[in-house]
Amino acid sequence: MISRPSPNHEPRRSSVVDMLVLHYTGMPDGATALERLCDPAAKVSAHYVIEEDGRVFALVDESRRAWHAGAGSWRGETDINSRSIGIELVNPGHEFGYRPFPVAQIDALVDLAHGILARHPIPPRNVVAHADIAPTRKEDPGELFPWQSLAEIHGIGLWPCGEPVEPPPVPVILAGLAHYGYDVTDPTAALVAFQRHFRPWSLTGTADPETCGRLRALLRVMR
């Protein structure tokens, strides 16, 4: 762990930390991202940054409110920063040449996340993408992020194994997405965010049988 303190933090407004939010940096390289996250003029930060080679930088103490999530919502909560830990994974993102996350980076994430989950009461359904909490604004960490192996191999988050089902009426689908945690004000954005996390090989934004089957499977196991 490398100490790289950021001045961009403040006291938490919640007594509980029950979310882990994963991001990509979306900048050309890690050094540029670290500079921005530690620049007081930028007014952004995260608790940790993980480089592609597996180096972990600690920017903000977990007891403090880092400024990583911005405007968003999850399970009806809107002050995500106050109740979450934010991890930034160095990756150019969709704007600068999105690419797979290296093994060394994911291995470091697994170790870091296990420690965070041991220190805080974060349920599996609250291990989320930035895109999950801000579906109209964000795409990260994106469809190349290995959510399946993170859940199935390392026990971090959830991964649905449901078979395709005939789609129910749209209001029922949206109610299911909202019950899981999504803001469904923009239904297409919510569906794309769900697919980016749980069905990343086809981002249609439509409630097809596979998407509905996966949502139903999640609703059965969420905790």
ROBA-429238 format. One line per field, with one value per atom (N, C-alpha, C): residue number from 1; atom name; x, y, z. Coordinates in Angstrom, 2 decimals. Layout:
i <- (NUM,...) $
at <- (CA,...) $
xx <- (X,...) $
yy <- (Y,...) $
zz <- (Z,...) $
END
This chain:
i <- (1,1,1,2,2,2,3,3,3,4,4,4,5,5,5,6,6,6,7,7,7,8,8,8,9,9,9,10,10,10,11,11,11,12,12,12,13,13,13,14,14,14,15,15,15,16,16,16,17,17,17,18,18,18,19,19,19,20,20,20,21,21,21,22,22,22,23,23,23,24,24,24,25,25,25,26,26,26,27,27,27,28,28,28,29,29,29,30,30,30,31,31,31,32,32,32,33,33,33,34,34,34,35,35,35,36,36,36,37,37,37,38,38,38,39,39,39,40,40,40,41,41,41,42,42,42,43,43,43,44,44,44,45,45,45,46,46,46,47,47,47,48,48,48,49,49,49,50,50,50,51,51,51,52,52,52,53,53,53,54,54,54,55,55,55,56,56,56,57,57,57,58,58,58,59,59,59,60,60,60,61,61,61,62,62,62,63,63,63,64,64,64,65,65,65,66,66,66,67,67,67,68,68,68,69,69,69,70,70,70,71,71,71,72,72,72,73,73,73,74,74,74,75,75,75,76,76,76,77,77,77,78,78,78,79,79,79,80,80,80,81,81,81,82,82,82,83,83,83,84,84,84,85,85,85,86,86,86,87,87,87,88,88,88,89,89,89,90,90,90,91,91,91,92,92,92,93,93,93,94,94,94,95,95,95,96,96,96,97,97,97,98,98,98,99,99,99,100,100,100,101,101,101,102,102,102,103,103,103,104,104,104,105,105,105,106,106,106,107,107,107,108,108,108,109,109,109,110,110,110,111,111,111,112,112,112,113,113,113,114,114,114,115,115,115,116,116,116,117,117,117,118,118,118,119,119,119,120,120,120,121,121,121,122,122,122,123,123,123,124,124,124,125,125,125,126,126,126,127,127,127,128,128,128,129,129,129,130,130,130,131,131,131,132,132,132,133,133,133,134,134,134,135,135,135,136,136,136,137,137,137,138,138,138,139,139,139,140,140,140,141,141,141,142,142,142,143,143,143,144,144,144,145,145,145,146,146,146,147,147,147,148,148,148,149,149,149,150,150,150,151,151,151,152,152,152,153,153,153,154,154,154,155,155,155,156,156,156,157,157,157,158,158,158,159,159,159,160,160,160,161,161,161,162,162,162,163,163,163,164,164,164,165,165,165,166,166,166,167,167,167,168,168,168,169,169,169,170,170,170,171,171,171,172,172,172,173,173,173,174,174,174,175,175,175,176,176,176,177,177,177,178,178,178,179,179,179,180,180,180,181,181,181,182,182,182,183,183,183,184,184,184,185,185,185,186,186,186,187,187,187,188,188,188,189,189,189,190,190,190,191,191,191,192,192,192,193,193,193,194,194,194,195,195,195,196,196,196,197,197,197,198,198,198,199,199,199,200,200,200,201,201,201,202,202,202,203,203,203,204,204,204,205,205,205,206,206,206,207,207,207,208,208,208,209,209,209,210,210,210,211,211,211,212,212,212,213,213,213,214,214,214,215,215,215,216,216,216,217,217,217,218,218,218,219,219,219,220,220,220,221,221,221,222,222,222,223,223,223) $
at <- (N,CA,C,N,CA,C,N,CA,C,N,CA,C,N,CA,C,N,CA,C,N,CA,C,N,CA,C,N,CA,C,N,CA,C,N,CA,C,N,CA,C,N,CA,C,N,CA,C,N,CA,C,N,CA,C,N,CA,C,N,CA,C,N,CA,C,N,CA,C,N,CA,C,N,CA,C,N,CA,C,N,CA,C,N,CA,C,N,CA,C,N,CA,C,N,CA,C,N,CA,C,N,CA,C,N,CA,C,N,CA,C,N,CA,C,N,CA,C,N,CA,C,N,CA,C,N,CA,C,N,CA,C,N,CA,C,N,CA,C,N,CA,C,N,CA,C,N,CA,C,N,CA,C,N,CA,C,N,CA,C,N,CA,C,N,CA,C,N,CA,C,N,CA,C,N,CA,C,N,CA,C,N,CA,C,N,CA,C,N,CA,C,N,CA,C,N,CA,C,N,CA,C,N,CA,C,N,CA,C,N,CA,C,N,CA,C,N,CA,C,N,CA,C,N,CA,C,N,CA,C,N,CA,C,N,CA,C,N,CA,C,N,CA,C,N,CA,C,N,CA,C,N,CA,C,N,CA,C,N,CA,C,N,CA,C,N,CA,C,N,CA,C,N,CA,C,N,CA,C,N,CA,C,N,CA,C,N,CA,C,N,CA,C,N,CA,C,N,CA,C,N,CA,C,N,CA,C,N,CA,C,N,CA,C,N,CA,C,N,CA,C,N,CA,C,N,CA,C,N,CA,C,N,CA,C,N,CA,C,N,CA,C,N,CA,C,N,CA,C,N,CA,C,N,CA,C,N,CA,C,N,CA,C,N,CA,C,N,CA,C,N,CA,C,N,CA,C,N,CA,C,N,CA,C,N,CA,C,N,CA,C,N,CA,C,N,CA,C,N,CA,C,N,CA,C,N,CA,C,N,CA,C,N,CA,C,N,CA,C,N,CA,C,N,CA,C,N,CA,C,N,CA,C,N,CA,C,N,CA,C,N,CA,C,N,CA,C,N,CA,C,N,CA,C,N,CA,C,N,CA,C,N,CA,C,N,CA,C,N,CA,C,N,CA,C,N,CA,C,N,CA,C,N,CA,C,N,CA,C,N,CA,C,N,CA,C,N,CA,C,N,CA,C,N,CA,C,N,CA,C,N,CA,C,N,CA,C,N,CA,C,N,CA,C,N,CA,C,N,CA,C,N,CA,C,N,CA,C,N,CA,C,N,CA,C,N,CA,C,N,CA,C,N,CA,C,N,CA,C,N,CA,C,N,CA,C,N,CA,C,N,CA,C,N,CA,C,N,CA,C,N,CA,C,N,CA,C,N,CA,C,N,CA,C,N,CA,C,N,CA,C,N,CA,C,N,CA,C,N,CA,C,N,CA,C,N,CA,C,N,CA,C,N,CA,C,N,CA,C,N,CA,C,N,CA,C,N,CA,C,N,CA,C,N,CA,C,N,CA,C,N,CA,C,N,CA,C,N,CA,C,N,CA,C,N,CA,C,N,CA,C,N,CA,C,N,CA,C,N,CA,C,N,CA,C,N,CA,C,N,CA,C,N,CA,C,N,CA,C,N,CA,C,N,CA,C,N,CA,C,N,CA,C,N,CA,C,N,CA,C,N,CA,C,N,CA,C,N,CA,C,N,CA,C,N,CA,C,N,CA,C,N,CA,C,N,CA,C,N,CA,C,N,CA,C,N,CA,C,N,CA,C,N,CA,C,N,CA,C,N,CA,C,N,CA,C,N,CA,C) $
xx <- (0.85,0.00,0.89,0.61,1.39,0.53,1.03,0.29,0.42,-0.74,-0.78,-1.96,-1.84,-2.99,-3.61,-4.93,-5.69,-6.32,-6.36,-7.02,-8.54,-9.03,-10.45,-11.29,-11.65,-12.49,-13.08,-14.01,-14.72,-15.34,-15.94,-16.58,-17.74,-17.94,-19.11,-20.39,-21.46,-22.77,-23.62,-23.04,-23.72,-22.85,-23.47,-22.71,-22.35,-22.88,-22.63,-22.04,-21.07,-20.52,-21.00,-21.93,-22.53,-22.52,-21.61,-21.49,-20.02,-19.72,-18.41,-18.66,-18.12,-18.35,-17.05,-17.12,-15.96,-16.05,-14.92,-14.83,-13.65,-13.62,-12.34,-11.97,-10.66,-10.22,-10.64,-10.69,-11.11,-10.19,-8.91,-7.91,-6.75,-5.91,-4.88,-3.94,-3.62,-2.70,-2.96,-2.32,-2.54,-1.98,-0.83,-0.24,-1.15,-1.74,-2.66,-3.88,-4.38,-5.54,-5.23,-4.06,-3.68,-3.54,-2.96,-2.83,-4.18,-5.13,-6.46,-7.16,-7.05,-7.71,-7.10,-5.90,-5.23,-5.14,-5.82,-5.82,-7.01,-6.77,-7.90,-8.85,-8.35,-9.22,-10.19,-9.83,-10.68,-11.89,-11.75,-12.83,-13.37,-12.46,-12.80,-11.73,-12.09,-11.15,-11.75,-10.98,-11.45,-10.65,-11.09,-10.32,-9.05,-9.17,-8.03,-7.98,-6.76,-6.52,-5.65,-6.02,-5.23,-4.67,-3.36,-2.69,-2.81,-2.53,-2.64,-1.61,-0.50,0.51,0.25,-0.87,-1.26,-0.90,-0.18,0.13,-1.16,-1.26,-2.45,-2.05,-2.76,-2.51,-3.67,-3.33,-4.33,-4.42,-5.59,-5.76,-6.54,-7.59,-8.48,-8.74,-8.65,-8.93,-10.38,-10.59,-11.95,-12.95,-12.48,-13.40,-13.95,-13.40,-13.75,-14.59,-15.30,-16.16,-15.33,-14.97,-14.28,-15.31,-14.85,-15.75,-15.63,-16.18,-16.01,-17.30,-18.42,-19.65,-20.44,-20.42,-21.21,-22.70,-23.50,-24.95,-25.31,-26.12,-26.52,-27.49,-27.90,-28.87,-28.69,-28.88,-28.89,-29.79,-30.79,-31.77,-32.40,-32.61,-33.26,-32.35,-31.10,-30.14,-29.44,-29.32,-28.71,-27.35,-27.03,-25.71,-24.79,-24.42,-23.62,-22.24,-21.66,-20.32,-20.25,-21.32,-21.30,-21.36,-21.83,-22.00,-21.21,-20.18,-19.46,-17.95,-17.27,-15.84,-15.72,-14.87,-14.69,-13.31,-13.27,-12.01,-11.96,-10.88,-10.64,-9.62,-9.99,-9.09,-8.52,-7.20,-6.60,-6.95,-7.63,-8.03,-8.41,-7.98,-8.30,-9.80,-10.59,-12.03,-12.46,-13.74,-14.32,-13.83,-13.40,-12.98,-11.56,-10.69,-9.26,-8.69,-9.55,-9.05,-9.31,-10.57,-11.00,-10.36,-9.87,-9.21,-9.46,-9.20,-9.41,-8.54,-8.98,-8.27,-7.24,-5.96,-4.92,-5.11,-4.56,-4.68,-4.10,-2.94,-2.32,-3.22,-3.92,-4.82,-6.01,-6.59,-7.74,-7.33,-6.16,-5.68,-5.55,-5.01,-4.87,-6.24,-7.18,-8.54,-9.18,-9.01,-9.58,-9.05,-7.75,-7.18,-7.70,-7.74,-8.21,-9.69,-10.50,-11.94,-12.24,-11.51,-11.74,-11.50,-10.47,-10.21,-11.32,-11.78,-12.86,-14.13,-14.47,-15.69,-15.60,-14.40,-14.22,-14.39,-14.11,-14.17,-15.53,-16.34,-17.61,-18.75,-19.97,-21.13,-21.72,-20.99,-21.41,-22.01,-23.32,-23.93,-23.53,-23.58,-23.15,-23.85,-25.14,-25.87,-25.42,-24.66,-24.17,-22.72,-22.21,-20.94,-21.32,-21.12,-21.73,-20.73,-21.15,-20.40,-20.83,-19.95,-20.35,-21.56,-21.58,-22.70,-24.01,-23.93,-25.15,-25.82,-25.03,-25.60,-25.87,-25.31,-25.52,-25.70,-26.77,-26.90,-27.05,-27.49,-27.63,-26.34,-25.36,-24.13,-22.87,-22.84,-21.58,-21.66,-20.48,-20.37,-19.41,-18.64,-17.55,-18.00,-17.20,-15.98,-16.19,-17.43,-17.69,-17.85,-18.17,-18.54,-17.35,-16.13,-14.95,-14.54,-15.17,-14.81,-15.30,-14.47,-14.80,-15.70,-16.92,-17.84,-18.10,-18.20,-18.54,-17.48,-16.22,-15.17,-15.03,-15.25,-15.17,-16.18,-17.39,-18.45,-18.28,-18.11,-18.14,-16.87,-15.73,-14.47,-14.07,-14.31,-13.78,-14.85,-16.13,-17.18,-17.41,-17.12,-17.29,-18.42,-19.55,-20.70,-21.54,-22.44,-23.35,-23.23,-23.56,-23.62,-24.82,-25.74,-26.97,-26.75,-27.45,-27.37,-28.75,-29.63,-30.98,-31.11,-32.04,-32.35,-33.25,-33.22,-34.11,-35.57,-36.34,-37.78,-38.54,-39.79,-40.65,-40.76,-40.46,-40.49,-41.88,-41.96,-43.24,-43.55,-44.69,-44.98,-43.89,-43.69,-42.62,-42.67,-43.85,-43.87,-43.31,-43.50,-42.99,-41.47,-40.94,-39.49,-38.86,-39.45,-38.91,-39.01,-40.07,-40.22,-39.12,-38.77,-37.70,-36.35,-36.06,-34.81,-34.72,-35.84,-35.86,-35.69,-36.29,-36.18,-34.74,-34.06,-32.66,-31.80,-32.15,-31.39,-31.34,-31.70,-31.52,-32.54,-32.07,-32.96,-33.50,-34.81,-35.41,-36.11,-35.74,-36.34,-36.17,-34.99,-34.75,-34.65,-35.74,-35.75,-34.67,-34.42,-33.40,-32.02,-31.70,-30.40,-30.24,-31.29,-31.22,-30.99,-31.66,-31.48,-30.07,-29.54,-28.18,-27.18,-27.37,-26.47,-26.54,-27.75,-27.92,-27.20,-27.39,-26.74,-25.22,-24.74,-23.30,-22.65,-23.39,-22.89,-23.16,-24.37,-24.79,-25.01,-24.98,-25.09,-24.28,-22.95,-22.14,-21.89,-22.25,-22.00,-23.06,-24.10,-25.16,-25.87,-25.46,-26.01,-27.11,-28.27,-29.36,-30.26,-30.32,-31.24,-32.68,-32.90,-34.25,-34.38,-35.59,-35.85,-36.11,-35.08,-35.20,-35.24,-35.55,-35.68,-34.45,-33.24,-32.04,-31.88,-32.11,-32.02,-33.03,-34.24,-35.29,-34.98,-34.41,-34.04,-32.95,-32.01,-30.92,-31.42,-32.31,-32.87,-33.66,-34.46,-35.23,-34.30,-33.20,-32.26,-31.63,-31.31,-30.73,-31.72,-32.95,-33.95,-34.16,-33.89,-34.07,-32.93,-31.74,-30.59,-30.06,-30.61,-30.03,-30.13,-29.10,-29.05,-28.12) $
yy <- (-1.20,0.00,1.24,2.15,3.37,4.56,5.33,6.50,7.64,8.15,9.29,10.16,10.87,11.57,12.60,12.58,13.59,14.54,15.83,16.77,16.79,16.03,16.12,15.11,15.48,14.63,15.48,14.89,15.59,14.55,14.95,13.97,13.27,12.01,11.29,11.81,11.73,12.14,10.94,9.76,8.52,7.77,7.08,6.32,4.93,4.54,3.21,3.31,2.45,2.31,0.96,0.98,-0.27,-0.42,0.32,0.20,0.21,-0.54,-0.50,-0.15,0.98,1.46,1.36,0.66,0.47,1.36,1.98,2.93,2.56,3.11,3.22,4.70,4.97,6.36,7.13,6.46,7.13,8.25,8.09,9.08,8.37,9.09,8.43,7.53,7.87,7.03,7.25,6.38,6.44,7.69,8.15,9.35,10.55,10.69,11.80,11.69,10.48,10.28,10.61,10.17,10.47,11.97,12.66,14.11,14.77,14.34,14.95,14.61,13.37,12.96,13.60,14.14,14.80,16.32,16.83,18.27,18.91,19.82,20.44,21.19,21.68,22.41,21.48,20.20,19.24,18.82,18.81,18.45,17.04,16.12,14.71,13.89,12.71,11.82,10.43,9.50,8.15,7.68,6.60,6.07,5.37,4.68,3.94,4.05,3.94,3.81,2.57,1.74,0.55,0.67,0.67,0.74,-0.59,-0.55,-1.76,-2.81,-2.40,-3.36,-3.88,-3.47,-3.98,-3.10,-2.01,-1.10,-0.44,-0.35,0.23,1.52,2.61,3.91,4.23,4.61,5.03,6.54,7.08,8.52,9.13,8.45,8.98,7.88,8.21,7.23,6.75,5.48,4.92,5.57,6.21,6.87,8.18,8.65,9.94,9.78,10.84,10.89,11.36,10.43,10.79,11.23,11.94,12.54,11.80,10.59,9.74,9.46,9.48,9.00,10.08,11.30,12.35,12.09,12.71,12.54,11.11,10.47,9.11,8.60,7.35,6.76,5.24,4.66,3.19,2.80,2.00,1.56,2.75,3.83,5.02,5.99,5.61,6.49,7.36,8.65,9.55,10.10,10.06,10.51,9.30,8.84,7.63,7.82,8.99,9.22,8.99,9.33,9.23,7.79,6.88,5.51,4.49,4.96,4.05,4.21,3.16,3.19,3.21,4.09,4.21,3.74,2.85,2.36,2.71,3.36,3.69,2.72,2.08,1.19,1.95,2.01,2.72,2.00,2.72,2.22,3.44,3.51,4.69,4.92,3.88,4.05,4.19,4.34,4.37,5.55,6.61,7.81,7.71,6.98,7.00,5.64,4.66,3.35,2.27,2.03,1.04,-0.31,-0.97,-2.25,-3.14,-4.44,-5.35,-4.97,-5.37,-5.08,-6.19,-5.85,-6.87,-7.73,-8.95,-9.89,-9.30,-8.65,-8.08,-7.04,-6.27,-5.24,-5.88,-6.90,-7.56,-8.32,-8.95,-9.63,-8.64,-7.45,-6.43,-5.96,-5.83,-5.43,-6.47,-7.73,-8.80,-8.71,-8.57,-8.46,-7.23,-6.10,-4.87,-4.98,-5.50,-5.60,-6.54,-7.65,-8.56,-7.86,-7.03,-6.29,-5.30,-4.59,-3.62,-4.32,-5.45,-6.17,-6.74,-7.02,-7.50,-6.37,-5.14,-4.00,-3.32,-3.54,-2.81,-3.77,-3.47,-4.34,-4.10,-4.51,-4.27,-5.54,-5.57,-6.78,-6.95,-8.17,-8.42,-7.55,-7.26,-6.47,-5.01,-4.61,-3.24,-3.10,-4.13,-4.02,-3.65,-2.39,-1.86,-1.13,-0.94,-0.13,1.33,2.22,3.63,3.76,2.97,3.01,2.57,1.67,1.21,2.33,3.19,4.24,5.52,5.63,6.82,6.40,5.66,5.06,6.04,7.25,8.22,8.98,8.85,9.64,8.81,7.59,6.86,5.48,4.99,3.66,2.76,3.32,2.59,1.69,0.63,0.24,-0.47,-0.58,-1.01,-2.51,-2.85,-4.21,-5.19,-4.69,-5.57,-5.93,-5.32,-5.61,-7.02,-7.82,-9.24,-9.46,-8.96,-9.12,-10.60,-11.42,-12.83,-13.54,-13.41,-14.09,-13.47,-12.17,-11.53,-12.16,-12.42,-12.99,-14.49,-15.21,-16.67,-17.26,-16.65,-17.19,-16.57,-15.26,-14.55,-14.11,-14.34,-14.02,-12.53,-11.74,-10.29,-9.88,-9.46,-9.11,-10.33,-10.18,-11.24,-11.47,-12.70,-13.00,-13.91,-13.52,-14.29,-15.48,-16.57,-17.77,-18.19,-17.24,-17.56,-17.87,-18.75,-19.07,-17.98,-17.79,-16.81,-17.09,-16.03,-16.17,-15.21,-15.51,-14.61,-13.28,-12.16,-10.88,-10.56,-10.16,-9.71,-8.30,-7.73,-6.36,-5.40,-4.33,-3.37,-2.85,-2.48,-2.01,-3.03,-4.31,-5.35,-5.40,-5.28,-5.28,-4.09,-2.92,-1.72,-1.82,-2.41,-2.60,-3.52,-4.54,-5.44,-4.75,-3.96,-3.20,-2.25,-1.57,-0.63,-1.36,-2.53,-3.29,-3.75,-4.08,-4.47,-3.29,-2.09,-0.91,0.22,-0.03,0.95,2.10,3.27,4.39,4.17,4.00,3.66,4.85,6.05,7.24,7.22,6.80,6.57,5.05,4.40,2.95,2.35,2.95,2.40,2.49,3.62,3.77,2.75,2.51,1.53,0.13,-0.21,-1.53,-1.70,-0.67,-0.76,-0.93,-0.18,-0.31,-1.72,-2.26,-3.63,-4.61,-4.46,-5.36,-5.20,-3.98,-3.75,-4.49,-4.64,-5.34,-6.84,-7.23,-8.62,-9.38,-8.69,-9.36,-8.54,-8.43,-7.44,-7.73,-8.89,-9.22,-8.66,-8.05,-7.51,-6.37,-5.14,-3.95,-3.35,-4.00,-3.58,-2.53,-2.49,-1.57,-2.01,-3.28,-3.82,-4.99,-5.20,-6.26,-7.58,-8.16,-9.42,-10.58,-11.80,-12.92,-13.18,-13.05,-13.30,-12.28,-11.01,-9.96,-10.20,-10.54,-10.76,-11.98,-13.02,-14.20,-13.90,-13.07,-12.71,-11.80,-10.91,-10.06,-10.90,-11.82,-12.66,-13.48,-13.98,-14.75,-13.90,-12.64,-11.75,-11.45,-11.20,-10.88,-12.05,-13.26,-14.43,-14.59,-14.09,-14.34,-13.09,-11.91,-10.68,-10.67,-10.05,-9.97,-8.83) $
zz <- (0.00,0.00,0.00,-0.93,-1.06,-0.62,0.33,0.80,-0.21,-0.64,-1.58,-1.16,-0.04,0.54,-0.39,-0.44,-1.16,-0.15,-0.45,0.46,0.30,-0.66,-1.02,-0.24,0.97,1.80,2.92,3.64,4.72,5.64,6.76,7.63,6.94,7.24,6.74,7.39,6.65,7.18,7.56,7.47,7.84,8.82,9.75,10.75,10.25,9.10,8.57,7.17,6.89,5.55,5.02,4.06,3.61,2.09,1.42,-0.03,-0.45,-1.51,-2.16,-3.61,-4.05,-5.42,-6.21,-7.35,-8.20,-9.44,-9.76,-10.87,-11.77,-12.97,-13.66,-13.71,-13.87,-13.83,-15.07,-16.23,-17.46,-17.89,-17.65,-18.03,-18.73,-19.46,-20.27,-19.50,-18.25,-17.47,-15.98,-15.18,-13.74,-13.09,-13.57,-12.96,-13.11,-14.29,-14.52,-13.62,-13.46,-12.59,-11.14,-10.66,-9.28,-9.06,-10.01,-9.89,-9.74,-10.55,-10.49,-9.17,-8.73,-7.50,-6.26,-6.40,-5.28,-5.45,-6.46,-6.74,-6.03,-5.09,-4.38,-5.29,-6.42,-7.35,-8.06,-8.21,-8.93,-8.10,-6.78,-5.87,-6.13,-6.48,-6.62,-5.91,-5.49,-4.82,-4.76,-4.22,-3.93,-2.73,-2.13,-1.01,-1.50,-2.64,-3.17,-4.68,-5.21,-6.65,-6.85,-7.82,-8.12,-9.53,-9.63,-10.93,-11.67,-12.97,-13.78,-13.37,-12.76,-12.32,-10.91,-10.30,-8.99,-7.81,-8.05,-6.94,-6.44,-5.12,-4.50,-3.80,-4.13,-3.53,-2.58,-1.36,-0.37,-0.37,-0.71,-0.84,0.31,0.75,1.79,2.80,4.07,5.12,5.02,5.29,5.17,6.11,7.14,8.08,7.52,6.42,5.85,4.57,4.25,3.06,1.86,0.98,-0.26,-1.29,-2.32,-3.30,-4.64,-4.67,-5.85,-6.60,-5.93,-6.55,-7.29,-6.80,-7.43,-7.25,-8.12,-8.05,-8.44,-7.61,-7.90,-6.86,-7.03,-6.11,-6.10,-4.94,-4.83,-3.68,-3.97,-2.97,-2.27,-3.02,-2.50,-1.79,-1.55,-0.89,-1.93,-1.65,-2.62,-2.20,-0.92,-0.49,-0.46,-1.65,-1.76,-1.12,-1.27,-0.72,0.78,1.48,2.94,3.43,2.60,3.07,2.25,1.53,0.65,0.74,0.26,-0.04,-1.56,-2.07,-3.50,-3.94,-4.93,-5.49,-6.97,-7.37,-8.78,-9.36,-10.47,-11.19,-12.39,-12.47,-13.59,-14.90,-15.78,-17.09,-17.92,-19.18,-19.99,-20.18,-20.03,-20.17,-21.62,-21.81,-23.15,-23.99,-23.34,-24.08,-24.61,-23.88,-24.23,-24.63,-24.91,-25.33,-24.30,-24.04,-23.04,-23.34,-22.28,-22.45,-21.24,-21.36,-20.23,-19.03,-17.87,-16.63,-16.39,-16.22,-16.05,-14.81,-14.87,-13.76,-12.48,-12.57,-11.37,-10.72,-11.52,-10.99,-10.28,-10.90,-10.29,-9.04,-9.05,-7.84,-6.67,-6.97,-5.93,-5.45,-6.38,-6.00,-5.08,-5.40,-4.58,-3.15,-3.00,-1.66,-0.92,-1.61,-0.98,-0.61,-1.52,-1.28,-0.12,-0.02,1.10,2.44,2.50,3.73,4.03,3.00,3.19,3.65,3.04,3.40,4.81,5.27,6.65,7.66,7.23,8.16,8.18,7.16,7.05,6.71,7.16,6.90,5.51,4.48,3.10,2.53,2.26,1.70,0.23,-0.30,-1.67,-2.71,-2.52,-3.51,-3.52,-2.50,-2.44,-2.91,-3.55,-4.28,-5.70,-6.06,-7.27,-8.16,-9.39,-10.34,-10.22,-10.62,-10.71,-11.63,-12.71,-13.64,-12.99,-12.00,-11.33,-10.56,-9.93,-9.09,-9.87,-11.07,-11.90,-13.36,-13.66,-14.99,-16.14,-15.87,-16.96,-17.23,-16.33,-16.46,-16.68,-16.16,-16.08,-16.74,-17.18,-17.78,-17.00,-16.10,-15.47,-14.31,-14.06,-14.75,-16.07,-16.52,-17.88,-18.08,-19.32,-19.69,-19.72,-19.66,-19.62,-18.19,-17.22,-15.83,-15.46,-14.77,-14.51,-13.30,-13.36,-12.24,-11.92,-12.97,-12.74,-11.89,-12.26,-11.48,-10.10,-9.99,-8.69,-7.73,-8.24,-7.39,-7.20,-8.31,-8.24,-7.63,-7.88,-7.40,-6.05,-5.91,-4.75,-3.75,-4.06,-3.11,-2.90,-3.94,-3.86,-4.80,-4.24,-5.06,-5.38,-6.35,-6.77,-8.27,-8.69,-10.11,-10.35,-11.24,-11.45,-12.37,-12.08,-12.91,-13.40,-13.61,-14.01,-15.49,-15.82,-17.21,-17.79,-19.12,-19.75,-19.43,-19.26,-18.99,-19.90,-20.10,-20.87,-20.12,-20.78,-20.07,-19.53,-18.28,-17.73,-18.23,-17.85,-18.26,-17.78,-18.54,-18.24,-16.81,-16.28,-14.88,-13.90,-14.16,-13.27,-13.36,-14.57,-14.76,-14.03,-14.21,-13.57,-12.05,-11.56,-10.12,-9.60,-10.38,-9.98,-9.95,-10.98,-11.01,-9.82,-9.54,-8.42,-7.09,-6.97,-5.73,-5.51,-6.59,-6.45,-6.06,-6.56,-6.16,-7.15,-8.41,-9.46,-9.41,-9.82,-10.10,-11.51,-11.65,-12.94,-13.57,-13.15,-13.76,-15.27,-15.73,-17.15,-17.34,-17.78,-17.84,-18.73,-19.88,-20.78,-20.16,-19.53,-18.88,-17.76,-17.00,-15.91,-16.46,-17.56,-18.16,-18.71,-19.36,-19.88,-18.74,-17.66,-16.50,-15.92,-15.81,-15.32,-16.24,-17.55,-18.50,-18.48,-18.34,-18.30,-17.13,-16.06,-14.88,-14.96,-15.31,-15.17,-16.48,-17.63,-18.93,-19.93,-19.73,-20.44,-21.91,-22.38,-23.79,-24.74,-24.20,-25.08,-24.38,-24.72,-24.06,-24.91,-24.91,-25.78,-25.16,-23.84,-23.19,-23.27,-23.66,-23.74,-22.77,-22.30,-21.32,-22.04,-22.62,-23.34,-22.33,-22.79,-21.86,-20.99,-21.56,-20.78,-19.66,-19.98,-18.97,-17.85,-18.23,-17.22,-16.35,-16.96,-16.19,-15.18,-15.58,-14.67,-13.55,-13.87,-12.82,-11.83,-12.32,-11.41,-10.50,-11.06,-10.25,-9.17,-9.49,-8.49,-7.37,-7.74,-6.72,-5.75,-6.23,-5.37,-4.36,-4.70,-3.83,-3.15,-3.47,-2.94,-1.42,-0.83,0.63,1.02) $
END
